[in-house]
Amino acid sequence: MPEIEWKDGARCAAMITVNLDAENFWLAVDPDVSKRPKTLSMGQYGMDRGLPRLLELLDDLDIKATFFVPGSTAAAYAEKVKDVAARGHEIALRGYELLNWGLLPAEQAAADMEKGAAVLKNVVGAQPRGYRAPIAEFTLDTLRAAHANGAVYSSSLSSDDRPFWFDLGNGEKLLEIPVHWALYDLPYFAFNYHPPMPKGQGRIANSAQVFNNFREEFLGCAERGLCYVLQLDPQTACTPGRMPLLRGLLTEIKESGAAWLATGGEMYDYWSAVYPAK
């Protein structure tokens, strides 16, 4: 595997990302949740308590993150999403609703993507450049719809530890910035009795062990010169007990001197200039 030349001679790249799904995560698990205030309240907690803590931390460390925002979240929490953008963070596409895009007809996928992109542009005043598939399921039609609505990169696949060009099969390519479940806090911590999450129950994971997993993966990426992509959801990552662990992780990443910390848009700009699509 050829060694990557990262910006400014960094040993690796690190991209801090946030899936700002709010109540939409639970509605995607079971639409009947719309009648269950307790379950919805977990998503509301992420927006009302978790998000301010996360933004304060990112400000303190001077780290810019990429927030993947469903259009329905932006519509319901417009002022909060505007605040995220005003602090210099990137706002990227996640469709309008959290849907299993792997099951959607092409026409429905295109309509939902267009609606989501239009809402984000209206709320933050800028065209989103990136996309992440909710539930990590999609088809070529999904990525084509994202590309048609301004996305130049995706962060949805898991086939590498560094960016690569993904062929859309229509003469166009998207930059893929891969993700891995092990670097996403929600699967470790999300819990509910009904609808059951996880379905087999068990878990909530030990917070210190989870953040140690995140740290070990960063050290591995730094040693091998790869691209570290952390996924956070404020409703699970940003509880009072986990915030010191998150602060410690992000501080170590920044102070290590090993990582070029980039948003998805910055990653695209660099990669397309140094390793253009062929």
C-alpha positions in Angstrom: 0.0 0.0 0.0 1.6 3.3 -1.1 2.2 5.8 1.7 -0.1 8.7 1.7 1.3 12.2 1.7 -0.9 14.1 4.1 -1.2 17.9 4.3 1.6 19.7 6.0 3.6 16.5 6.5 1.1 15.0 9.0 1.5 11.3 9.7 -2.3 10.7 9.4 -5.6 12.5 8.9 -8.4 12.8 11.5 -12.0 13.8 10.7 -14.4 14.4 13.6 -17.9 13.9 12.5 -21.3 14.2 14.2 -24.5 12.5 13.1 -27.1 15.0 14.2 -30.1 12.7 14.0 -32.0 13.8 17.1 -35.5 12.1 17.4 -35.1 10.9 13.8 -32.9 8.0 14.9 -35.7 6.5 17.0 -38.4 7.2 14.4 -36.2 5.2 12.0 -36.1 2.3 14.4 -40.0 2.3 14.7 -42.3 5.0 13.3 -44.7 4.3 16.2 -42.2 6.1 18.4 -44.0 9.3 17.3 -46.5 8.4 20.0 -43.9 7.6 22.7 -42.6 10.8 24.3 -40.1 8.9 26.5 -38.3 7.4 23.5 -38.3 10.7 21.6 -36.9 12.5 24.6 -33.6 10.7 24.2 -33.1 12.4 20.8 -34.3 15.7 22.3 -31.7 15.3 25.0 -29.0 15.1 22.3 -30.1 18.5 20.9 -30.9 20.3 24.1 -28.0 19.1 26.3 -25.5 17.0 24.4 -25.0 19.4 21.5 -24.2 22.5 23.5 -21.6 20.5 25.5 -20.1 19.2 22.3 -19.9 22.7 20.7 -18.3 24.1 23.8 -15.7 21.4 23.7 -14.9 21.9 20.0 -14.6 25.6 20.5 -12.3 25.1 23.5 -10.0 22.8 21.4 -10.4 24.9 18.2 -11.5 21.8 16.2 -13.9 22.1 13.3 -16.1 19.1 12.7 -18.5 17.9 10.0 -22.1 17.6 11.0 -24.3 15.2 8.9 -27.8 16.6 9.4 -31.1 15.2 8.2 -33.3 17.9 6.7 -36.0 17.1 9.2 -33.6 17.8 12.1 -32.6 21.1 10.4 -36.3 22.0 10.0 -37.1 21.2 13.6 -34.0 22.7 15.2 -33.2 25.5 12.7 -31.6 27.9 15.2 -29.4 25.2 16.7 -28.2 24.1 13.2 -27.5 27.7 12.3 -25.4 28.0 15.5 -23.4 24.9 14.5 -22.6 26.5 11.1 -21.9 29.9 12.6 -19.1 28.4 14.7 -17.4 27.3 11.5 -18.4 23.6 11.4 -19.3 21.9 8.1 -23.0 21.0 7.5 -23.4 17.9 5.3 -26.3 15.9 3.8 -28.1 13.0 5.4 -31.3 13.2 3.3 -34.5 14.5 4.7 -35.7 11.6 6.8 -33.7 8.7 8.2 -34.7 6.0 5.8 -33.3 2.7 4.7 -32.0 4.0 1.4 -31.2 0.5 0.3 -35.0 -0.2 0.0 -36.0 3.1 -1.7 -37.0 3.4 -5.3 -34.7 5.7 -7.2 -37.5 8.4 -7.6 -38.2 8.4 -3.8 -34.5 8.6 -3.0 -34.0 11.5 -5.4 -37.0 13.4 -3.9 -35.9 12.9 -0.3 -32.4 13.9 -1.1 -33.5 17.0 -2.9 -35.8 18.0 0.0 -33.0 17.5 2.5 -30.5 19.5 0.5 -33.0 22.3 0.0 -33.7 22.6 3.8 -30.0 22.6 4.7 -29.3 25.3 2.1 -32.2 27.4 3.4 -31.2 27.1 7.0 -27.4 27.6 6.8 -27.2 29.5 3.5 -24.7 27.1 1.8 -24.9 24.1 -0.4 -23.8 20.9 1.4 -20.8 19.2 -0.2 -20.9 15.8 1.6 -23.3 13.0 2.4 -23.5 10.1 4.9 -26.1 7.4 4.5 -28.3 6.8 7.6 -28.5 3.2 8.8 -25.4 2.8 6.5 -27.6 1.3 3.7 -27.9 2.7 0.2 -27.7 2.0 -3.5 -25.9 3.6 -6.4 -29.1 5.6 -6.9 -28.7 7.0 -3.4 -25.2 8.3 -4.2 -26.2 9.6 -7.6 -29.0 11.5 -5.9 -26.5 12.9 -3.3 -24.2 13.9 -6.1 -27.0 15.5 -8.1 -27.7 17.7 -5.0 -24.2 19.0 -4.6 -22.3 16.2 -2.7 -18.8 15.8 -3.9 -17.9 13.2 -1.2 -19.6 10.5 0.8 -18.6 9.1 4.2 -20.6 5.9 4.3 -18.6 2.8 3.2 -16.2 0.7 5.1 -13.9 -0.8 2.5 -10.7 1.1 3.4 -8.9 3.2 6.0 -8.2 6.1 3.6 -10.2 8.1 1.1 -10.8 6.6 -2.4 -12.7 7.5 -5.5 -16.0 5.7 -5.9 -17.4 5.2 -9.4 -21.1 6.0 -9.7 -21.4 4.1 -12.9 -22.6 7.1 -14.9 -19.3 8.7 -15.7 -19.1 10.5 -12.4 -17.1 9.8 -9.2 -17.5 10.7 -5.5 -14.7 10.8 -3.0 -15.4 8.2 -0.3 -14.1 8.9 3.2 -14.6 5.5 4.9 -16.2 4.9 8.3 -16.2 1.9 10.7 -18.7 0.8 13.3 -16.0 0.6 15.9 -15.5 4.4 15.7 -19.2 5.2 16.3 -20.4 5.8 19.9 -24.1 5.1 19.2 -24.0 1.3 18.8 -22.1 1.0 22.1 -24.4 3.2 24.1 -27.9 3.4 22.6 -30.5 1.6 24.7 -34.3 1.3 24.8 -36.8 -1.3 26.0 -39.5 -0.6 23.4 -38.8 -0.4 20.6 -35.9 -2.6 21.7 -32.4 -1.2 21.0 -30.4 -3.3 20.7 -32.9 -5.9 19.7 -31.3 -8.7 21.7 -30.9 -6.2 24.6 -27.7 -6.3 26.7 -25.1 -3.5 26.3 -24.7 -0.3 27.5 -20.9 -0.6 27.1 -18.3 0.6 29.6 -17.6 4.2 28.7 -13.9 4.2 29.5 -13.4 1.0 27.5 -15.2 2.5 24.5 -13.2 5.7 24.5 -10.0 3.6 24.9 -11.1 1.7 21.7 -11.4 5.1 20.0 -7.9 6.0 21.2 -6.3 2.7 20.1 -7.7 3.1 16.6 -6.3 6.6 16.4 -2.9 5.4 17.4 -3.1 2.7 14.8 -4.1 5.1 12.1 -1.2 7.4 13.1 1.3 4.6 13.0 0.1 3.4 9.6 -0.5 6.9 8.0 -4.3 6.4 7.5 -7.5 8.4 7.9 -9.3 8.3 11.3 -13.0 9.1 11.1 -14.8 9.4 14.4 -18.6 9.4 14.5 -20.4 11.0 17.4 -24.1 11.4 18.3 -24.7 14.0 21.0 -27.5 12.0 22.6 -25.1 9.2 23.6 -21.6 10.7 23.4 -22.2 13.8 25.3 -23.5 12.7 28.7 -21.8 14.3 31.8 -19.7 11.2 32.5 -18.6 10.8 28.9 -17.6 14.4 28.2 -14.3 14.2 30.1 -13.5 11.0 28.1 -14.3 12.8 24.9 -12.3 15.8 25.9 -9.3 13.6 26.7 -9.5 11.8 23.3 -9.8 14.9 21.2 -7.1 16.7 23.2 -4.7 13.8 22.6 -5.5 13.7 18.9 -4.9 17.4 18.6 -1.8 17.6 20.8 -0.2 14.5 19.3 1.0 16.5 16.4 0.5 13.5 14.2 -2.9 14.3 12.7 -4.1 16.7 10.1 -7.6 17.6 11.5 -9.9 18.2 8.6 -13.5 18.6 7.8 -15.0 16.4 5.0 -14.9 19.4 2.6 -11.2 20.1 3.4 -10.5 16.4 2.9 -12.1 16.5 -0.5 -10.3 19.7 -1.6 -6.9 18.2 -0.6 -7.5 14.7 -2.0 -8.8 15.9 -5.3 -5.8 18.2 -5.7 -3.1 15.7 -4.7 -4.8 12.4 -5.8 -7.3 13.4 -8.5 -9.9 11.0 -9.8 -8.7 9.1 -13.0 
